[in-house]
Amino acid sequence: MSDTSNTELTQSLPEPGPVSKWLDEQGFAHNYLEPDNLGIEVIKIDPQFLYVIATALKAHGFDYLQCQGGYDEGPGQNLVCFYHLVALSELAFNKSSSKDQSKLREVRLKIFLPRDGVPSVPSLYKLFRGADWQERETYDMFGIKFNGHPHPKRLLMPEDWKGWPLRKDYVQPDFYEMQDAY
């Protein structure tokens, strides 16, 4: 590879943010992605490391799960499970100037899963109780299983519903008979 190609490759990679640098220092395997449109750091992790990394981030101050969800990249592509973590207690207990208080530490974790078989990740329910219904909704709409979740059942759709309605390759049934509704 020429020096020009190396320079172009280096320039195309996003600069790691403070959370990514901290994870590197701690020896956690991850990849940094381009920050989102609000400038929030986005980190890609493998499913098997989710619980360990989320535990470390919680100990590092990210004590609030603001949002958990999923999305489909398209037919034949990955399903994505994401987590938005916030260091909320730092904001509440920060006694410095009001300008410094407005700086909220945030990070997004993304797990890319193949849609084949049963995609799964560890549940973060034991770390963040707010993950309960959010993980159930992600399961219900995308079919991503959350291993270790205490209530792994459908939330929005009937228990006997077939398929995952927000997957882009989902085919809606012609009808649904509510057998036991009344």
Sequence and secondary structure as in RCSB ss.txt:
>XXXX:A:sequence
MSDTSNTELTQSLPEPGPVSKWLDEQGFAHNYLEPDNLGIEVIKIDPQFLYVIATALKAHGFDYLQCQGGYDEGP
GQNLVCFYHLVALSELAFNKSSSKDQSKLREVRLKIFLPRDGVPSVPSLYKLFRGADWQERETYDMFGIKFNGHP
HPKRLLMPEDWKGWPLRKDYVQPDFYEMQDAY
>XXXX:A:secstr
  HHHHHHHHHHS    HHHHHHHHHT   EEE   TT  EEEE  GGGHHHHHHHHHHTT  EEEEEEEEE  T
TS EEEEEEEE HHHHHH  S HHHHT   EEEEEEEE SSS  EEE  TTT TTHHHHHHHHHHHH  EEET S
S S SSS TT  S TTSTT    S    TT  
